[in-house]
Amino acid sequence: MNIRPNRIKQKLAAGQVATIVSGTNDPDLIDQLGTLDVDGIWLEGEHGGVDYADLGNLTRACDLWGKTSIVRVMDNDYATIYRTLDRGAQGIVVPHVNTRAEAEAVVAAGKFAPLGKRGMYTSRQGFGVGDYLKVANDQSLLIVLIEDIVAIRNLDDILKVDHIDCFFVAPNDLATSMGQIGNMGHPDVQKTVDGALIKIVRSGRTAGMLVSVDNVERYTQLGVRVVMTSFFPWVQAGAKALVERGAAGARG
């Protein structure tokens, strides 16, 4: 048996845009989203209810549909990261990575030797895979969140850390750290976000960004190659259109 390929890593290796959908922590809903031609499912363990006992079924549902399972963990903790991978996640998102040392800690926890110091134990992804410990590093996806102004100031050093697959700029927390609570659209915030994305791309690394249908093209034109969005705004827009058209039809 061969290790399951990481769809997002395949897309990035081919120079294509990888798409991630967030908004579900339920295996049945993952099944319903499975027909969408997206590359990954974002599972929320920082702000949401995902815990270790949930990860087996959540990641299995992603596997069944050929989606990369990506878990945002609650903190940059060695045991949290490698245990999440051991429970079947194909990708890890680590919040508030603000220094080069913190980025190096992500790699230490997320990669087996000789690249890192992840505990030498198979994942559910490795069951039946005889060479798992040799090939797992190739398929594990590491994403760090650049979401504080201090990370922007340290970005040159952070970008020097190898084996991180994506440097994802998170605009909401970044705006807050700049004194613009809830105001991601502030010109200073937008300038900072764009500057960070451009720096990541020009350094030869992969940039990620929270997007919507309205702005995704703009960010991919800047060079962003990992885009994430919640599916819930699509539901809201569809429900709004349904209600409005139903009312219009009743009026005749």
C-alpha positions as CSV (number, residue, x, y, z in Angstrom):
1,M,0.0,0.0,0.0
2,N,1.2,3.5,-0.8
3,I,0.9,6.6,1.3
4,R,-2.1,8.8,0.3
5,P,-1.0,11.7,-1.9
6,N,-1.5,15.2,-0.6
7,R,-3.6,17.0,-3.2
8,I,-2.6,20.5,-2.1
9,K,1.1,19.6,-2.3
10,Q,0.5,18.2,-5.8
11,K,-1.2,21.4,-7.0
12,L,1.6,23.6,-5.6
13,A,4.3,21.4,-7.1
14,A,2.5,21.9,-10.5
15,G,2.4,25.7,-10.0
16,Q,-1.3,25.7,-9.7
17,V,-3.7,27.4,-7.2
18,A,-4.8,25.2,-4.3
19,T,-8.2,25.9,-2.9
20,I,-9.3,25.2,0.7
21,V,-12.9,25.4,2.1
22,S,-13.6,26.0,5.8
23,G,-16.7,25.9,7.8
24,T,-17.3,22.3,8.7
25,N,-16.2,20.0,11.6
26,D,-18.6,17.2,10.7
27,P,-17.8,14.1,8.6
28,D,-21.3,14.0,7.1
29,L,-21.0,17.6,5.9
30,I,-17.6,16.8,4.4
31,D,-19.3,14.0,2.5
32,Q,-21.8,16.6,1.1
33,L,-19.0,19.0,0.2
34,G,-17.0,16.2,-1.3
35,T,-18.4,16.7,-4.8
36,L,-17.0,20.3,-4.9
37,D,-13.8,20.5,-6.9
38,V,-11.7,22.0,-4.0
39,D,-8.4,20.6,-2.9
40,G,-8.6,20.7,0.9
41,I,-11.0,20.9,3.9
42,W,-10.0,23.2,6.8
43,L,-10.8,21.7,10.2
44,E,-11.0,24.1,13.0
45,G,-9.1,23.1,16.2
46,E,-8.2,26.6,17.4
47,H,-11.6,28.3,17.4
48,G,-13.7,25.3,16.8
49,G,-14.6,22.0,18.5
50,V,-12.2,19.6,16.7
51,D,-10.4,17.4,19.1
52,Y,-8.2,14.3,18.8
53,A,-11.1,11.9,19.1
54,D,-12.8,13.6,16.2
55,L,-9.9,13.5,13.8
56,G,-10.1,9.9,12.8
57,N,-13.6,10.3,11.2
58,L,-13.0,13.8,9.9
59,T,-9.8,12.9,8.1
60,R,-11.2,9.6,6.8
61,A,-14.1,11.6,5.2
62,C,-11.5,13.8,3.5
63,D,-9.6,10.8,2.3
64,L,-12.7,9.2,0.8
65,W,-13.2,12.3,-1.4
66,G,-9.5,12.9,-2.2
67,K,-9.4,16.1,-0.2
68,T,-6.4,17.2,1.9
69,S,-7.4,17.3,5.6
70,I,-5.9,20.5,7.1
71,V,-6.2,21.1,10.9
72,R,-5.6,24.5,12.5
73,V,-4.2,23.6,15.9
74,M,-4.7,25.8,18.9
75,D,-1.0,26.7,19.4
76,N,2.5,26.1,18.4
77,D,3.1,23.1,20.6
78,Y,5.3,20.2,19.8
79,A,3.0,17.5,21.1
80,T,-0.2,19.1,19.7
81,I,1.3,19.2,16.2
82,Y,2.6,15.7,15.9
83,R,-0.4,14.1,17.7
84,T,-2.7,15.9,15.2
85,L,-0.7,14.4,12.4
86,D,-0.7,11.0,14.1
87,R,-4.5,11.1,14.2
88,G,-4.6,11.3,10.4
89,A,-4.3,15.0,9.4
90,Q,-2.4,15.6,6.1
91,G,-1.8,19.2,6.9
92,I,-1.3,21.5,9.9
93,V,-2.0,25.2,10.3
94,V,-0.2,26.9,13.1
95,P,-1.4,30.3,14.4
96,H,0.6,33.3,15.4
97,V,4.0,32.4,14.1
98,N,6.0,35.5,14.8
99,T,9.7,34.7,14.7
100,R,12.1,32.5,12.9
101,A,12.5,30.3,16.0
102,E,8.7,29.8,16.2
103,A,8.7,28.7,12.5
104,E,11.5,26.3,13.1
105,A,9.5,24.8,16.0
106,V,6.7,24.0,13.6
107,V,9.1,22.1,11.4
108,A,10.6,20.3,14.3
109,A,7.2,19.0,15.4
110,G,5.8,18.4,12.0
111,K,8.6,16.5,10.2
112,F,10.3,13.2,11.0
113,A,14.1,13.0,11.3
114,P,16.3,14.1,9.6
115,L,14.2,17.2,8.8
116,G,12.6,17.5,12.2
117,K,11.9,15.8,15.6
118,R,8.4,14.4,15.2
119,G,7.9,11.4,17.3
120,M,8.7,8.2,15.4
121,Y,5.2,6.7,15.2
122,T,3.0,5.9,12.3
123,S,-0.1,7.9,11.5
124,R,-3.4,6.5,10.4
125,Q,-2.2,7.8,7.1
126,G,0.6,5.3,7.4
127,F,-1.3,2.1,8.2
128,G,-0.1,-0.6,5.7
129,V,2.5,1.7,4.2
130,G,5.8,-0.1,4.7
131,D,8.1,2.9,4.0
132,Y,5.9,5.4,5.8
133,L,8.6,6.9,8.0
134,K,10.7,7.5,4.9
135,V,8.0,9.1,2.7
136,A,5.7,10.8,5.2
137,N,7.7,14.1,5.2
138,D,7.0,14.4,1.4
139,Q,3.2,14.4,2.0
140,S,2.8,16.3,5.2
141,L,1.8,19.9,4.7
142,L,2.9,22.7,7.0
143,I,1.2,26.1,7.0
144,V,2.2,29.0,9.3
145,L,-0.1,32.0,9.9
146,I,1.4,35.4,9.6
147,E,-1.2,37.3,11.6
148,D,0.6,39.8,13.9
149,I,2.4,43.0,13.0
150,V,5.5,41.6,14.8
151,A,5.5,38.7,12.3
152,I,5.5,41.3,9.4
153,R,8.5,42.9,11.0
154,N,10.3,39.5,11.2
155,L,9.1,38.2,7.9
156,D,12.4,38.2,6.2
157,D,13.8,35.8,8.8
158,I,10.7,33.7,9.0
159,L,10.9,33.1,5.3
160,K,14.3,31.6,5.6
161,V,12.9,28.5,7.4
162,D,12.8,25.5,5.1
163,H,10.1,22.8,4.8
164,I,7.2,25.2,5.4
165,D,4.8,24.8,2.5
166,C,2.8,28.0,2.9
167,F,3.1,31.3,4.6
168,F,-0.6,32.3,5.1
169,V,-1.4,36.0,5.8
170,A,-4.4,36.2,8.1
171,P,-5.9,39.7,7.7
172,N,-8.3,39.9,10.6
173,D,-5.8,39.3,13.4
174,L,-3.3,41.3,11.6
175,A,-5.7,44.3,11.5
176,T,-6.3,43.9,15.3
177,S,-2.6,43.9,16.0
178,M,-2.4,47.2,14.0
179,G,-5.1,48.8,16.1
180,Q,-7.8,48.3,13.5
181,I,-10.2,45.9,15.2
182,G,-12.6,44.4,12.7
183,N,-11.4,46.7,10.0
184,M,-9.5,44.5,7.5
185,G,-10.4,47.0,4.8
186,H,-8.4,49.9,6.3
187,P,-5.9,51.2,3.8
188,D,-2.9,50.6,6.2
189,V,-4.0,47.0,6.7
190,Q,-4.5,46.4,3.0
191,K,-1.1,47.9,2.3
192,T,0.5,45.7,4.9
193,V,-1.2,42.5,3.7
194,D,-0.3,43.2,0.1
195,G,3.3,44.0,1.1
196,A,3.6,40.7,3.0
197,L,2.2,38.7,0.2
198,I,4.5,40.3,-2.4
199,K,7.5,39.7,-0.2
200,I,6.6,36.0,0.3
201,V,6.1,35.5,-3.4
202,R,9.3,37.4,-4.4
203,S,11.3,35.3,-1.9
204,G,10.3,32.2,-3.8
205,R,8.0,30.8,-1.1
206,T,4.3,30.1,-1.3
207,A,1.8,32.7,-0.1
208,G,-1.7,31.9,1.2
209,M,-4.6,34.2,1.8
210,L,-8.2,34.3,3.1
211,V,-10.3,35.2,0.0
212,S,-13.8,35.6,-1.3
213,V,-15.3,35.2,-4.7
214,D,-15.0,39.0,-5.2
215,N,-11.2,39.3,-4.5
216,V,-9.7,35.9,-5.2
217,E,-8.6,36.9,-8.7
218,R,-6.8,40.0,-7.4
219,Y,-4.8,37.9,-4.9
220,T,-3.9,35.2,-7.3
221,Q,-2.7,37.9,-9.7
222,L,-0.4,39.0,-6.8
223,G,1.0,35.4,-6.8
224,V,-1.0,33.8,-4.0
225,R,-1.2,30.1,-4.6
226,V,-3.1,28.9,-1.5
227,V,-6.6,30.4,-1.1
228,M,-9.1,29.6,1.7
229,T,-12.7,30.6,2.1
230,S,-15.7,29.6,4.2
231,F,-18.6,28.0,2.3
232,F,-21.1,29.7,4.6
233,P,-21.3,33.0,2.6
234,W,-22.3,30.9,-0.4
235,V,-25.2,29.5,1.7
236,Q,-26.1,33.0,2.8
237,A,-26.1,34.4,-0.7
238,G,-28.2,31.5,-2.0
239,A,-30.7,31.7,0.8
240,K,-31.1,35.5,0.3
241,A,-31.7,35.0,-3.4
242,L,-34.2,32.3,-2.7
243,V,-36.2,34.4,-0.2
244,E,-36.1,37.5,-2.4
245,R,-37.2,35.6,-5.6
246,G,-39.9,33.8,-3.7
247,A,-41.3,37.1,-2.4
248,A,-41.1,38.7,-5.8
249,G,-43.0,35.7,-7.3
250,A,-45.7,36.0,-4.7
251,R,-46.2,39.7,-5.5
252,G,-46.8,38.7,-9.1
